[in-house]
Amino acid sequence: MFLVELSAPEQTRMRYIDVKWRHSDRDSPIRMISEIDDNGWERRKVELFEDGSIGFASETESAHATMLGLEIVPSLTEINQNPVFEGREITSQEFEHMWAKAKGGFGMD
């Protein structure tokens, strides 16, 4: 008799960041909230703009011309080395709250 050990499928560990971007370009977001997989790729993103508009993107949908990044997201240490950025880690619950608001078309708090 042979025993076969079945392993659970690998789960991707996500990290979540909220980055403020100080600039004067009205067409660029002032805040970017991202869900990032364990390989460093964005899976979902919310962008907030100075005029109050909100964009979002995932692998299957997007709004307000928001797109997922084409490069691996750097660490928060690297992001925060640039003085125009102020990034922090957030919880999955905080991200999901922002994602739901973005998809619902409501203003951000």
N, C-alpha and C positions, 0 to 999 in steps of 0.2 A: 504494500500500500504506500502510495506517495502522497505527501502533503504539499500542497501548493500554497505559498504565502502570497496573498494579494495585497498589494500596497495601495494606499489611497492615492488618488491623482494629486500631483503636485499643485499646491495652491500658490498663486502669485501673491507675494507680499507687496502691498502698496504703501507708499508714503505720500503725504499730502503737504503742500506748501502754499503759502499766501505771500505774494511778493508785491510790494508797492513800487511803482516806477515813477520817479520825479522827472518830468520833461515838459516841454511846451507844445508838443505836436498834438493837435486836437483829434487827429485820426488814429492815434495809438492809445491803447488802454493805459489807465493809471494804476490798475490793480489786476493781477493775474493769479488765479487760484487753480492749482493743478493737482490731479491724481497721477502719480508716477509709479510705474511698475518696478520690480526689483532689478530690471536691466537698465533703468534710467529713462524709459520712454514715457511720454505723456499718454495717458489713456482717455482722460477727460479733462476739460479745461473750462473755466469761467473767466470772462474778461469784463471789467467794469471801465466805462469811459467817463470822461469829465462831464459830458452832457447828460449823464444819467442813463444812457443806453447800456444794455447788457448783451454780451455775446457768449456763446457756448459752443463747444465742439466735442465730439466723440469720434470713434471710428466709423460710426454710421450716420451721424447727423451733425449739423452746424447751423449757427445763426449769427447774423451781423458780421459776416466775413471772418469770423474766428476760425482758426485752423489749429490742429495739433502741431507741435513742433516737429521740424524735420531733422533735428539733432537731439542727441541724448542731453537731458537736463543736467546741468552741473550741480554739485553739492551746494547747500546753503552757504557754506563757508566761502566757496568761490563766488557765488552770486553776490554776497554781501561785501566782497572786496571792492566792488564797483560802487562808488558813492551815490549813484543815481538809483540804486536798488536797496530796498529794505525788506528782507525775506524772513519768514518764520515758519516753523513747522506747525501744522494744525492737526486736529484729530479727524478721523474718518467721518465722525458725526458732524463736525463743523463743515467739512466739504460737502457732505450729502445735503445739509441744510441750504448751502449756497447753490448747489446744483438744482435742487428742487425749486428754489426761488427763480433762478435763471430760466429754467424750462417753463415755469409758470408765467413768466413775463412780468413779475412784480419788481418793484424797486428794491434796492439793497439797503439794509440798515447800516 
